Amino acid sequence: MQRKAAGVVDRGRLEICCTLRGTGGSNPSLSAEYEEMFVERNSNGKRAIVIGATSGIGREVTKKLLSEGWRLGIAGRREKELSELQNLAPNQIAFQTLDVTHTDAPECLRQLISQTGGMDLFFLASGIGHQNVALESDIEMQIVATNVEGFTRIAIAAFHYFKEQKHGHIAVISSIAGTKGLGVAPAYSATKRFQNTYIEALAQLAHIEQVNIHFTDIRPGFVATALLNDSKNYPLLMSPERVATHIIRALNRRKRVVVIDIRYAILVFFWKLIPRWLWVRMRIKN
């Protein structure tokens, strides 16, 4: 099934919603390596949906899940990148353009789940962030629209699906930035704290309603993705491939919260010890 995309350009971002591509068909660029790994390992019918699969951490996690034998439904805003990922194993990957800031995102998700044959893992990697010392309103509100409104919209849809199914696993990428308010990135740090708290609330709600849903809140430090492509010098920078390896390990162990990596885990531990009166006086920037 395929629906025609409706595309608009808004402040330099290409927004394309709800275009679905099914699996199947031959493709000369099919990776024999990925196909062979899938045939060998996909005996348990595991199915994952990855939102934000077109770049960075989401893309690397997609490739690692594929190598572990998952059947995948991948989504993001950029159709070209989604198609390239599908070419790794056309018979095991369905893709759909989806923007979490659009109101039709839950319906797009339901269509992708159907095309994938179900969902056991929901992995949310979409998000935006900017330093904004000038506190420009447009920048702050764009971050809120994606990291709070969009995040909540798509997380609710995943929760309802798993509640009806009576089991599932919701994993989201937040950030160590949610540990404390960061003056150089007010909306980013605040929205990441929101994500931490919202997933915690959903975990409690699942327990109250006695639904077998697992939750994983993934909090990486600085990762070399397009999000940090601003010529600044970020310390302890990690590659997306390295972070994805940590994420797969955490997903397999169904860890509730994981800080990536150990260096950032130590940093976060000491951050939490800093009293509020001292924190607001610290000049944290890069």
Phi, psi and omega per residue, in radians:
M1 nan 2.501 -3.116
Q2 -2.529 2.327 3.024
R3 -1.969 2.468 -3.125
K4 -1.157 2.366 -3.120
A5 -1.294 2.549 3.000
A6 -1.977 1.950 -3.031
G7 -1.969 2.408 3.035
V8 -2.388 2.647 3.087
V9 -1.840 2.212 -3.089
D10 -2.350 1.943 3.099
R11 0.916 0.766 3.042
G12 1.417 0.019 3.126
R13 -1.866 2.267 3.105
L14 -1.491 2.047 -3.104
E15 -1.863 1.970 3.103
I16 -2.171 2.198 -3.038
C17 -2.021 2.410 2.823
C18 1.028 0.883 2.959
T19 -1.879 2.131 -3.002
L20 -1.876 2.406 3.031
R21 -2.212 2.272 -3.124
G22 -1.474 3.030 3.056
T23 -1.534 2.929 3.029
G24 1.922 2.933 3.123
G25 1.577 2.658 3.140
S26 -1.498 2.684 3.121
N27 -2.597 2.193 -3.088
P28 -1.127 -0.354 -3.126
S29 -1.633 0.162 3.113
L30 -0.986 2.283 3.104
S31 -1.391 1.967 3.139
A32 -1.081 -0.567 -3.130
E33 -1.112 -0.831 3.141
Y34 -1.154 -0.711 -3.128
E35 -1.102 -0.734 3.141
E36 -1.122 -0.746 3.120
M37 -1.097 -0.670 -3.135
F38 -1.139 -0.790 -3.125
V39 -1.064 -0.694 -3.094
E40 -1.253 -0.615 -2.950
R41 -1.860 -0.355 -3.017
N42 -1.488 1.109 3.125
S43 -1.747 -0.184 -3.087
N44 -1.870 0.027 3.038
G45 1.151 0.539 3.136
K46 -1.213 2.401 -3.085
R47 -2.275 2.271 -3.117
A48 -2.239 2.504 2.996
I49 -1.931 2.227 3.130
V50 -2.035 2.050 3.083
I51 -1.734 2.194 -3.058
G52 1.588 0.673 -3.035
A53 -1.527 -0.036 -2.964
T54 -1.392 -0.263 -3.091
S55 -2.791 2.957 2.980
G56 0.997 -2.394 -3.074
I57 -1.080 -0.750 -3.118
G58 -1.021 -0.721 3.140
R59 -1.151 -0.762 -3.117
E60 -1.193 -0.667 3.090
V61 -1.133 -0.687 3.087
T62 -0.994 -0.828 -3.104
K63 -1.150 -0.641 3.136
K64 -1.255 -0.667 3.071
L65 -1.103 -0.708 3.118
L66 -1.070 -0.758 -3.131
S67 -1.160 -0.388 3.096
E68 -1.567 0.011 3.025
G69 1.705 0.227 3.117
W70 -1.340 2.510 2.900
R71 -1.493 2.323 -2.909
L72 -2.133 2.478 2.877
G73 -2.058 2.092 -3.052
I74 -2.033 2.560 -3.082
A75 -2.500 2.657 3.092
G76 -3.140 -3.031 -3.084
R77 -1.568 -0.336 -3.000
R78 -1.877 1.900 -3.050
E79 -1.126 -0.665 -3.105
K80 -1.042 -0.830 -3.123
E81 -1.157 -0.638 3.092
L82 -1.113 -0.742 3.140
S83 -1.107 -0.678 3.116
E84 -1.107 -0.692 3.096
L85 -1.156 -0.722 3.137
Q86 -1.057 -0.574 -3.126
N87 -1.111 -0.307 3.076
L88 -1.098 -0.618 -3.129
A89 -2.816 1.392 -3.020
P90 -0.999 -0.519 -3.105
N91 -1.421 -0.145 -3.101
Q92 -2.032 -0.067 -3.070
I93 -2.220 2.238 2.925
A94 -1.895 2.583 3.101
F95 -2.381 2.772 -3.095
Q96 -2.698 2.323 3.022
T97 -1.295 2.367 -3.051
L98 -2.688 2.402 3.074
D99 -2.160 2.071 -3.061
V100 -1.135 -0.318 3.141
T101 -1.420 -0.129 3.131
H102 -1.659 2.526 -3.044
T103 -1.180 -0.333 -3.141
D104 -1.536 0.107 -3.120
A105 -1.001 -0.751 3.111
P106 -1.071 -0.671 3.100
E107 -1.174 -0.694 3.070
C108 -1.054 -0.718 3.119
L109 -1.090 -0.786 -3.142
R110 -1.065 -0.680 3.111
Q111 -1.140 -0.717 -3.141
L112 -1.170 -0.694 3.088
I113 -1.038 -0.772 3.132
S114 -1.080 -0.761 -3.125
Q115 -1.166 -0.549 -3.132
T116 -1.394 -0.337 -3.126
G117 1.634 0.304 3.137
G118 2.210 -3.093 -3.119
M119 -2.636 2.180 3.042
D120 -1.893 -0.538 3.115
L121 -2.221 2.272 3.011
F122 -1.953 2.051 -3.089
F123 -2.053 2.064 -3.076
L124 -1.904 1.969 -3.107
A125 -2.053 0.024 -3.093
S126 -1.387 2.512 3.123
G127 3.006 2.788 3.096
I128 -2.331 2.847 3.111
G129 -2.924 2.586 3.118
H130 -2.581 2.568 2.875
Q131 -1.268 2.481 -3.041
N132 -2.618 1.127 -3.133
V133 -1.099 -0.547 3.109
A134 -1.282 -0.169 3.138
L135 0.934 0.894 3.088
E136 -1.265 2.226 -3.027
S137 -1.063 -0.737 -3.113
D138 -1.042 -0.730 -3.139
I139 -1.140 -0.802 -3.132
E140 -1.060 -0.751 -3.075
M141 -1.257 -0.559 3.058
Q142 -1.125 -0.714 3.113
I143 -1.118 -0.775 3.125
V144 -1.093 -0.717 -3.112
A145 -1.053 -0.678 -3.140
T146 -1.478 -0.909 -2.975
N147 -1.396 -0.296 3.099
V148 -1.984 -1.112 -3.080
E149 -1.122 -0.882 -3.140
G150 -1.140 -0.759 3.098
F151 -0.985 -0.850 -3.111
T152 -1.135 -0.763 -3.114
R153 -0.994 -0.843 -3.048
I154 -1.387 -0.537 3.088
A155 -1.166 -0.681 3.085
I156 -1.056 -0.785 -3.137
A157 -1.057 -0.742 3.132
A158 -1.158 -0.724 -3.137
F159 -1.063 -0.811 -3.127
H160 -1.086 -0.687 3.123
Y161 -1.088 -0.835 -3.114
F162 -1.202 -0.556 3.085
K163 -1.098 -0.760 3.112
E164 -1.173 -0.645 3.137
Q165 -1.324 -0.405 3.132
K166 1.374 0.185 3.036
H167 -2.933 2.783 3.102
G168 2.820 3.135 -3.097
H169 -2.449 2.078 3.096
I170 -1.864 2.112 3.116
A171 -2.190 2.353 -3.104
V172 -2.321 2.577 3.010
I173 -1.641 2.012 3.017
S174 -1.854 -2.076 3.137
S175 -3.103 2.742 2.989
I176 -1.192 -0.236 3.124
A177 -1.101 -0.321 3.106
G178 -1.355 -0.070 -3.109
T179 -1.169 -0.773 -3.130
K180 -2.457 2.732 3.042
G181 -1.194 2.229 -3.120
L182 -1.854 2.050 -3.085
G183 -1.077 -0.500 -3.135
V184 -1.399 -0.270 -3.124
A185 -2.507 1.191 -3.027
P186 -1.029 -0.938 -3.090
A187 -1.165 -0.689 -3.109
Y188 -1.083 -0.897 -3.112
S189 -1.137 -0.670 -3.141
A190 -1.170 -0.703 -3.130
T191 -1.238 -0.545 3.082
K192 -1.227 -0.621 3.047
R193 -1.135 -0.683 3.068
F194 -1.008 -0.802 -3.124
Q195 -1.073 -0.742 3.090
N196 -0.986 -0.837 -3.088
T197 -1.227 -0.660 -3.104
Y198 -1.158 -0.737 3.114
I199 -1.145 -0.667 3.075
E200 -1.074 -0.727 3.120
A201 -1.137 -0.729 3.111
L202 -1.128 -0.640 3.106
A203 -1.090 -0.727 3.104
Q204 -1.181 -0.705 3.122
L205 -1.077 -0.723 3.113
A206 -1.077 -0.677 3.106
H207 -1.162 -0.753 3.125
I208 -1.040 -0.739 -3.096
E209 -1.554 0.061 3.078
Q210 0.976 0.849 3.092
V211 -1.914 2.327 -3.069
N212 -1.453 1.261 3.093
I213 -1.993 2.203 3.063
H214 -1.633 2.616 -3.123
F215 -2.269 2.424 3.052
T216 -2.306 2.087 3.091
D217 -1.775 1.952 -3.043
I218 -1.747 2.104 -3.034
R219 -2.120 1.512 3.120
P220 -1.426 2.811 2.953
G221 -1.508 -2.559 -3.113
F222 -1.211 2.229 -3.140
V223 -2.156 2.417 -3.094
A224 -1.335 1.370 3.097
T225 -2.164 3.129 3.135
A226 -1.069 -0.420 3.135
L227 -1.068 -0.514 -3.130
L228 -1.894 0.354 -3.125
N229 -1.477 1.122 -3.075
D230 -2.272 0.337 3.056
S231 1.167 0.217 3.072
K232 -1.505 2.780 -3.126
N233 -1.676 1.750 -3.110
Y234 -1.653 2.273 -3.134
P235 -1.358 2.716 3.044
L236 0.929 0.689 -3.076
L237 -1.205 2.332 -3.125
M238 -1.975 2.666 3.084
S239 -1.437 2.627 3.073
P240 -1.032 -0.604 -3.138
E241 -1.110 -0.744 3.135
R242 -1.146 -0.758 3.139
V243 -1.110 -0.709 3.135
A244 -1.078 -0.640 3.100
T245 -1.076 -0.764 3.084
H246 -1.090 -0.705 -3.099
I247 -1.130 -0.800 -3.140
I248 -1.047 -0.720 3.111
R249 -1.086 -0.733 -3.141
A250 -1.169 -0.678 3.127
L251 -1.143 -0.761 -3.138
N252 -1.109 -0.555 3.122
R253 -1.575 -0.055 -3.132
R254 0.917 0.808 3.115
K255 -1.213 2.481 -3.111
R256 -1.297 -0.814 3.102
V257 -2.367 2.353 3.081
V258 -2.371 2.220 3.019
V259 -1.731 2.263 -3.098
I260 -2.042 2.143 0.022
D261 -1.937 -2.696 -3.078
I262 -1.073 -0.588 3.130
R263 -1.107 -0.733 3.124
Y264 -1.291 -0.538 3.075
A265 -1.074 -0.718 3.095
I266 -1.163 -0.751 3.121
L267 -1.042 -0.801 -3.135
V268 -1.107 -0.677 3.111
F269 -0.982 -0.801 -3.126
F270 -1.329 -0.558 3.047
W271 -0.960 -0.771 -3.074
K272 -1.155 -0.354 -3.137
L273 -1.464 -0.240 -3.091
I274 -1.319 2.145 -3.138
P275 -1.160 2.699 -3.047
R276 -1.044 -0.732 -3.085
W277 -1.091 -0.554 3.131
L278 -1.428 -0.681 -3.103
W279 -1.009 -0.780 -3.077
V280 -1.199 -0.260 3.126
R281 -1.654 -0.088 -3.121
M282 -1.455 2.362 -3.134
R283 -1.632 1.483 -3.103
I284 -1.678 2.002 3.099
K285 -2.726 2.927 3.058
N286 -2.478 nan nan
